[in-house]
Amino acid sequence: AKELANNLKITYSSSSLIKDKNIKPLSSMGAKERKNQIKNVFKVKNIESIKGKKVVLFDDIYTTGSTYIECKRVLIEAGAKEVGILTLARDAYKSTKERKK
């Protein structure tokens, strides 16, 4: 993420959005449980750093989107203008399996 941000000449921050609570790994949960477990886990550390800005979240894997949805909610509530996501991989097997439930 840092290297990509440098190449695109955009600001990089690994501390604006922080995980405020520890939870068990989401990989062991279904979609509904993930959504419930991730609620209120993140917080914006420095509101001024994201207020009115377009934010891109970098994540290693996208399965159900629960983490992204919660992070986006927190960032928008703190004043971010827009929130997008860039992921390296999508867990298609789990995503398909979850949709069938």
MARVOMAR-122838 format. One record per atom (N, C-alpha, C, O): x, y, z; residue in one letter. Coordinates in nm, 3 decimals, padded with zeros to 5 digits. Layout:
{{X,Y,Z},"a"} ...
This chain:
{{00.082,-00.119,00.000},"a"} {{00.000,00.000,00.000},"a"} {{00.087,00.126,00.000},"a"} {{00.060,00.221,-00.073},"a"} {{00.189,00.125,00.082},"k"} {{00.277,00.242,00.092},"k"} {{00.348,00.268,-00.040},"k"} {{00.357,00.382,-00.086},"k"} {{00.399,00.162,-00.101},"e"} {{00.469,00.175,-00.229},"e"} {{00.375,00.224,-00.338},"e"} {{00.413,00.311,-00.418},"e"} {{00.256,00.171,-00.343},"l"} {{00.157,00.215,-00.442},"l"} {{00.121,00.361,-00.423},"l"} {{00.115,00.438,-00.519},"l"} {{00.099,00.400,-00.299},"a"} {{00.067,00.540,-00.269},"a"} {{00.181,00.632,-00.313},"a"} {{00.157,00.738,-00.370},"a"} {{00.304,00.590,-00.286},"n"} {{00.420,00.670,-00.329},"n"} {{00.423,00.684,-00.481},"n"} {{00.447,00.793,-00.533},"n"} {{00.400,00.574,-00.552},"n"} {{00.402,00.576,-00.698},"n"} {{00.290,00.663,-00.755},"n"} {{00.308,00.728,-00.859},"n"} {{00.175,00.665,-00.689},"l"} {{00.061,00.745,-00.735},"l"} {{00.066,00.888,-00.682},"l"} {{-00.016,00.972,-00.716},"l"} {{00.166,00.914,-00.597},"k"} {{00.184,01.045,-00.535},"k"} {{00.060,01.089,-00.456},"k"} {{00.012,01.202,-00.466},"k"} {{00.010,00.993,-00.376},"i"} {{-00.101,01.023,-00.285},"i"} {{-00.055,00.997,-00.142},"i"} {{00.038,00.921,-00.118},"i"} {{-00.122,01.061,-00.049},"t"} {{-00.085,01.049,00.092},"t"} {{-00.115,00.909,00.143},"t"} {{-00.222,00.853,00.117},"t"} {{-00.020,00.853,00.216},"y"} {{-00.036,00.721,00.278},"y"} {{-00.039,00.737,00.429},"y"} {{00.041,00.811,00.487},"y"} {{-00.131,00.667,00.492},"s"} {{-00.136,00.667,00.638},"s"} {{-00.177,00.528,00.685},"s"} {{-00.276,00.472,00.637},"s"} {{-00.103,00.475,00.778},"s"} {{-00.141,00.346,00.837},"s"} {{-00.197,00.365,00.977},"s"} {{-00.223,00.268,01.049},"s"} {{-00.216,00.492,01.017},"s"} {{-00.261,00.516,01.154},"s"} {{-00.387,00.602,01.165},"s"} {{-00.430,00.634,01.276},"s"} {{-00.447,00.641,01.053},"s"} {{-00.568,00.722,01.060},"s"} {{-00.689,00.641,01.107},"s"} {{-00.771,00.689,01.185},"s"} {{-00.696,00.518,01.059},"l"} {{-00.802,00.426,01.099},"l"} {{-00.735,00.314,01.178},"l"} {{-00.645,00.248,01.128},"l"} {{-00.781,00.294,01.301},"i"} {{-00.717,00.192,01.383},"i"} {{-00.818,00.090,01.433},"i"} {{-00.937,00.119,01.447},"i"} {{-00.769,-00.030,01.459},"k"} {{-00.850,-00.135,01.519},"k"} {{-00.847,-00.111,01.668},"k"} {{-00.742,-00.118,01.732},"k"} {{-00.963,-00.083,01.724},"d"} {{-00.974,-00.043,01.864},"d"} {{-01.004,-00.159,01.958},"d"} {{-00.988,-00.147,02.079},"d"} {{-01.048,-00.272,01.902},"k"} {{-01.082,-00.389,01.984},"k"} {{-01.026,-00.513,01.918},"k"} {{-01.016,-00.520,01.795},"k"} {{-00.989,-00.610,01.997},"n"} {{-00.945,-00.739,01.944},"n"} {{-01.064,-00.834,01.937},"n"} {{-01.143,-00.845,02.031},"n"} {{-01.075,-00.901,01.825},"i"} {{-01.180,-01.001,01.807},"i"} {{-01.117,-01.127,01.751},"i"} {{-01.004,-01.126,01.703},"i"} {{-01.192,-01.237,01.757},"k"} {{-01.138,-01.360,01.700},"k"} {{-01.136,-01.347,01.547},"k"} {{-01.211,-01.267,01.491},"k"} {{-01.050,-01.425,01.480},"p"} {{-01.037,-01.414,01.335},"p"} {{-01.171,-01.433,01.262},"p"} {{-01.245,-01.526,01.291},"p"} {{-01.199,-01.345,01.168},"l"} {{-01.324,-01.351,01.094},"l"} {{-01.329,-01.471,01.001},"l"} {{-01.437,-01.515,00.961},"l"} {{-01.214,-01.525,00.965},"s"} {{-01.208,-01.636,00.870},"s"} {{-01.283,-01.759,00.920},"s"} {{-01.320,-01.845,00.840},"s"} {{-01.304,-01.769,01.050},"s"} {{-01.373,-01.885,01.106},"s"} {{-01.524,-01.864,01.118},"s"} {{-01.594,-01.949,01.173},"s"} {{-01.574,-01.749,01.068},"m"} {{-01.715,-01.714,01.086},"m"} {{-01.791,-01.707,00.954},"m"} {{-01.732,-01.688,00.848},"m"} {{-01.921,-01.723,00.964},"g"} {{-02.008,-01.702,00.849},"g"} {{-02.033,-01.553,00.831},"g"} {{-01.993,-01.472,00.915},"g"} {{-02.100,-01.518,00.723},"a"} {{-02.122,-01.377,00.687},"a"} {{-02.197,-01.300,00.795},"a"} {{-02.159,-01.188,00.828},"a"} {{-02.301,-01.357,00.849},"k"} {{-02.382,-01.287,00.950},"k"} {{-02.301,-01.263,01.077},"k"} {{-02.305,-01.154,01.135},"k"} {{-02.228,-01.365,01.120},"e"} {{-02.146,-01.352,01.241},"e"} {{-02.033,-01.251,01.220},"e"} {{-02.000,-01.175,01.311},"e"} {{-01.975,-01.251,01.101},"r"} {{-01.869,-01.153,01.069},"r"} {{-01.922,-01.012,01.086},"r"} {{-01.858,-00.927,01.148},"r"} {{-02.038,-00.988,01.029},"k"} {{-02.099,-00.855,01.034},"k"} {{-02.122,-00.811,01.178},"k"} {{-02.096,-00.695,01.212},"k"} {{-02.168,-00.901,01.261},"n"} {{-02.192,-00.868,01.403},"n"} {{-02.062,-00.849,01.480},"n"} {{-02.053,-00.759,01.564},"n"} {{-01.963,-00.932,01.454},"q"} {{-01.836,-00.926,01.528},"q"} {{-01.755,-00.800,01.496},"q"} {{-01.685,-00.747,01.583},"q"} {{-01.763,-00.753,01.372},"i"} {{-01.679,-00.642,01.328},"i"} {{-01.736,-00.506,01.368},"i"} {{-01.667,-00.405,01.360},"i"} {{-01.860,-00.503,01.410},"k"} {{-01.927,-00.378,01.448},"k"} {{-01.851,-00.308,01.561},"k"} {{-01.820,-00.369,01.663},"k"} {{-01.823,-00.181,01.541},"n"} {{-01.757,-00.095,01.641},"n"} {{-01.615,-00.138,01.679},"n"} {{-01.570,-00.110,01.790},"n"} {{-01.546,-00.207,01.589},"v"} {{-01.410,-00.251,01.615},"v"} {{-01.308,-00.143,01.575},"v"} {{-01.200,-00.135,01.633},"v"} {{-01.342,-00.061,01.476},"f"} {{-01.249,00.040,01.424},"f"} {{-01.289,00.180,01.468},"f"} {{-01.405,00.208,01.496},"f"} {{-01.187,00.267,01.473},"k"} {{-01.215,00.408,01.500},"k"} {{-01.113,00.493,01.425},"k"} {{-01.002,00.448,01.394},"k"} {{-01.152,00.616,01.398},"v"} {{-01.064,00.711,01.333},"v"} {{-00.982,00.779,01.441},"v"} {{-01.037,00.838,01.533},"v"} {{-00.852,00.771,01.428},"k"} {{-00.761,00.826,01.528},"k"} {{-00.746,00.977,01.512},"k"} {{-00.741,01.051,01.611},"k"} {{-00.737,01.022,01.388},"n"} {{-00.718,01.164,01.361},"n"} {{-00.822,01.209,01.257},"n"} {{-00.799,01.196,01.137},"n"} {{-00.934,01.260,01.304},"i"} {{-01.044,01.298,01.215},"i"} {{-00.999,01.398,01.109},"i"} {{-01.040,01.389,00.994},"i"} {{-00.915,01.492,01.147},"e"} {{-00.870,01.595,01.052},"e"} {{-00.794,01.535,00.934},"e"} {{-00.792,01.593,00.825},"e"} {{-00.732,01.421,00.954},"s"} {{-00.654,01.360,00.846},"s"} {{-00.741,01.301,00.736},"s"} {{-00.692,01.277,00.625},"s"} {{-00.870,01.277,00.762},"i"} {{-00.958,01.218,00.660},"i"} {{-01.078,01.307,00.626},"i"} {{-01.148,01.281,00.528},"i"} {{-01.102,01.408,00.704},"k"} {{-01.218,01.494,00.684},"k"} {{-01.219,01.555,00.544},"k"} {{-01.125,01.624,00.505},"k"} {{-01.328,01.529,00.469},"g"} {{-01.344,01.584,00.335},"g"} {{-01.259,01.518,00.228},"g"} {{-01.254,01.566,00.115},"g"} {{-01.191,01.409,00.261},"k"} {{-01.099,01.344,00.167},"k"} {{-01.160,01.217,00.107},"k"} {{-01.251,01.157,00.163},"k"} {{-01.105,01.180,-00.007},"k"} {{-01.136,01.051,-00.067},"k"} {{-01.036,00.952,-00.010},"k"} {{-00.915,00.976,-00.016},"k"} {{-01.083,00.843,00.045},"v"} {{-00.999,00.746,00.114},"v"} {{-01.003,00.612,00.040},"v"} {{-01.110,00.567,-00.003},"v"} {{-00.888,00.551,00.024},"v"} {{-00.879,00.417,-00.033},"v"} {{-00.825,00.325,00.075},"v"} {{-00.717,00.349,00.131},"v"} {{-00.899,00.220,00.105},"l"} {{-00.855,00.118,00.200},"l"} {{-00.782,00.009,00.123},"l"} {{-00.825,-00.030,00.015},"l"} {{-00.674,-00.040,00.178},"f"} {{-00.601,-00.151,00.119},"f"} {{-00.622,-00.272,00.209},"f"} {{-00.603,-00.264,00.330},"f"} {{-00.660,-00.384,00.150},"d"} {{-00.682,-00.506,00.228},"d"} {{-00.625,-00.624,00.151},"d"} {{-00.622,-00.623,00.028},"d"} {{-00.579,-00.723,00.223},"d"} {{-00.517,-00.837,00.156},"d"} {{-00.617,-00.928,00.087},"d"} {{-00.589,-00.981,-00.020},"d"} {{-00.734,-00.947,00.148},"i"} {{-00.833,-01.038,00.090},"i"} {{-00.975,-00.987,00.120},"i"} {{-01.003,-00.935,00.227},"i"} {{-01.062,-01.005,00.022},"y"} {{-01.202,-00.964,00.035},"y"} {{-01.285,-01.090,00.030},"y"} {{-01.283,-01.163,-00.069},"y"} {{-01.358,-01.118,00.137},"t"} {{-01.442,-01.237,00.140},"t"} {{-01.589,-01.197,00.137},"t"} {{-01.655,-01.213,00.034},"t"} {{-01.640,-01.145,00.246},"t"} {{-01.780,-01.103,00.250},"t"} {{-01.797,-00.952,00.243},"t"} {{-01.907,-00.903,00.220},"t"} {{-01.689,-00.880,00.264},"g"} {{-01.696,-00.734,00.263},"g"} {{-01.728,-00.673,00.398},"g"} {{-01.740,-00.551,00.409},"g"} {{-01.742,-00.754,00.501},"s"} {{-01.778,-00.703,00.634},"s"} {{-01.680,-00.601,00.688},"s"} {{-01.720,-00.498,00.742},"s"} {{-01.552,-00.628,00.673},"t"} {{-01.450,-00.534,00.723},"t"} {{-01.458,-00.403,00.647},"t"} {{-01.456,-00.296,00.707},"t"} {{-01.465,-00.411,00.514},"y"} {{-01.474,-00.291,00.432},"y"} {{-01.598,-00.209,00.467},"y"} {{-01.590,-00.088,00.483},"y"} {{-01.711,-00.273,00.478},"i"} {{-01.837,-00.203,00.507},"i"} {{-01.828,-00.131,00.640},"i"} {{-01.873,-00.017,00.652},"i"} {{-01.772,-00.196,00.741},"e"} {{-01.760,-00.133,00.873},"e"} {{-01.659,-00.019,00.870},"e"} {{-01.684,00.088,00.927},"e"} {{-01.546,-00.039,00.806},"c"} {{-01.445,00.068,00.796},"c"} {{-01.502,00.187,00.720},"c"} {{-01.481,00.302,00.759},"c"} {{-01.573,00.161,00.613},"k"} {{-01.634,00.268,00.534},"k"} {{-01.733,00.347,00.619},"k"} {{-01.734,00.470,00.615},"k"} {{-01.816,00.277,00.695},"r"} {{-01.914,00.343,00.781},"r"} {{-01.844,00.438,00.880},"r"} {{-01.885,00.553,00.896},"r"} {{-01.741,00.388,00.944},"v"} {{-01.667,00.467,01.043},"v"} {{-01.602,00.589,00.978},"v"} {{-01.607,00.699,01.033},"v"} {{-01.541,00.569,00.862},"l"} {{-01.474,00.680,00.793},"l"} {{-01.572,00.786,00.744},"l"} {{-01.545,00.905,00.757},"l"} {{-01.684,00.744,00.690},"i"} {{-01.786,00.839,00.643},"i"} {{-01.844,00.917,00.762},"i"} {{-01.862,01.038,00.753},"i"} {{-01.871,00.849,00.871},"e"} {{-01.922,00.917,00.990},"e"} {{-01.822,01.019,01.044},"e"} {{-01.861,01.119,01.105},"e"} {{-01.693,00.993,01.022},"a"} {{-01.588,01.085,01.069},"a"} {{-01.562,01.198,00.970},"a"} {{-01.483,01.288,00.997},"a"} {{-01.630,01.193,00.854},"g"} {{-01.618,01.304,00.761},"g"} {{-01.551,01.277,00.629},"g"} {{-01.533,01.370,00.549},"g"} {{-01.512,01.152,00.601},"a"} {{-01.452,01.122,00.471},"a"} {{-01.554,01.150,00.362},"a"} {{-01.673,01.124,00.379},"a"} {{-01.508,01.201,00.250},"k"} {{-01.594,01.234,00.137},"k"} {{-01.638,01.107,00.064},"k"} {{-01.756,01.090,00.033},"k"} {{-01.543,01.019,00.037},"e"} {{-01.568,00.892,-00.031},"e"} {{-01.474,00.788,00.025},"e"} {{-01.366,00.820,00.075},"e"} {{-01.515,00.660,00.017},"v"} {{-01.429,00.551,00.063},"v"} {{-01.436,00.438,-00.039},"v"} {{-01.544,00.389,-00.072},"v"} {{-01.320,00.396,-00.087},"g"} {{-01.311,00.284,-00.179},"g"} {{-01.218,00.179,-00.121},"g"} {{-01.163,00.196,-00.012},"g"} {{-01.203,00.071,-00.194},"i"} {{-01.117,-00.037,-00.145},"i"} {{-01.036,-00.095,-00.260},"i"} {{-01.083,-00.103,-00.373},"i"} {{-00.915,-00.135,-00.229},"l"} {{-00.828,-00.206,-00.321},"l"} {{-00.781,-00.330,-00.249},"l"} {{-00.721,-00.322,-00.142},"l"} {{-00.808,-00.447,-00.308},"t"} {{-00.768,-00.572,-00.244},"t"} {{-00.678,-00.652,-00.338},"t"} {{-00.682,-00.636,-00.460},"t"} {{-00.597,-00.736,-00.278},"l"} {{-00.507,-00.820,-00.356},"l"} {{-00.575,-00.946,-00.406},"l"} {{-00.540,-00.998,-00.512},"l"} {{-00.673,-00.996,-00.331},"a"} {{-00.739,-01.121,-00.368},"a"} {{-00.881,-01.122,-00.315},"a"} {{-00.916,-01.053,-00.220},"a"} {{-00.962,-01.203,-00.380},"r"} {{-01.098,-01.223,-00.335},"r"} {{-01.116,-01.372,-00.310},"r"} {{-01.076,-01.455,-00.392},"r"} {{-01.174,-01.405,-00.198},"d"} {{-01.198,-01.544,-00.163},"d"} {{-01.329,-01.586,-00.229},"d"} {{-01.434,-01.583,-00.165},"d"} {{-01.322,-01.625,-00.354},"a"} {{-01.442,-01.658,-00.431},"a"} {{-01.514,-01.781,-00.375},"a"} {{-01.637,-01.785,-00.375},"a"} {{-01.440,-01.878,-00.328},"y"} {{-01.501,-01.998,-00.273},"y"} {{-01.588,-01.964,-00.153},"y"} {{-01.705,-02.004,-00.148},"y"} {{-01.532,-01.892,-00.057},"k"} {{-01.610,-01.857,00.062},"k"} {{-01.724,-01.764,00.028},"k"} {{-01.834,-01.779,00.082},"k"} {{-01.703,-01.669,-00.061},"s"} {{-01.807,-01.574,-00.098},"s"} {{-01.925,-01.649,-00.160},"s"} {{-02.040,-01.621,-00.127},"s"} {{-01.896,-01.743,-00.251},"t"} {{-02.001,-01.822,-00.315},"t"} {{-02.072,-01.908,-00.213},"t"} {{-02.195,-01.920,-00.216},"t"} {{-01.997,-01.969,-00.125},"k"} {{-02.052,-02.055,-00.021},"k"} {{-02.146,-01.975,00.070},"k"} {{-02.253,-02.023,00.107},"k"} {{-02.106,-01.854,00.106},"e"} {{-02.188,-01.769,00.194},"e"} {{-02.317,-01.727,00.125},"e"} {{-02.421,-01.721,00.190},"e"} {{-02.312,-01.698,-00.005},"r"} {{-02.433,-01.655,-00.076},"r"} {{-02.535,-01.767,-00.084},"r"} {{-02.655,-01.740,-00.090},"r"} {{-02.490,-01.891,-00.083},"k"} {{-02.580,-02.005,-00.094},"k"} {{-02.655,-02.034,00.036},"k"} {{-02.755,-02.105,00.035},"k"} {{-02.607,-01.980,00.148},"k"} {{-02.671,-02.006,00.278},"k"} {{-02.802,-01.933,00.289},"k"} {{-02.870,-01.943,00.391},"k"} 
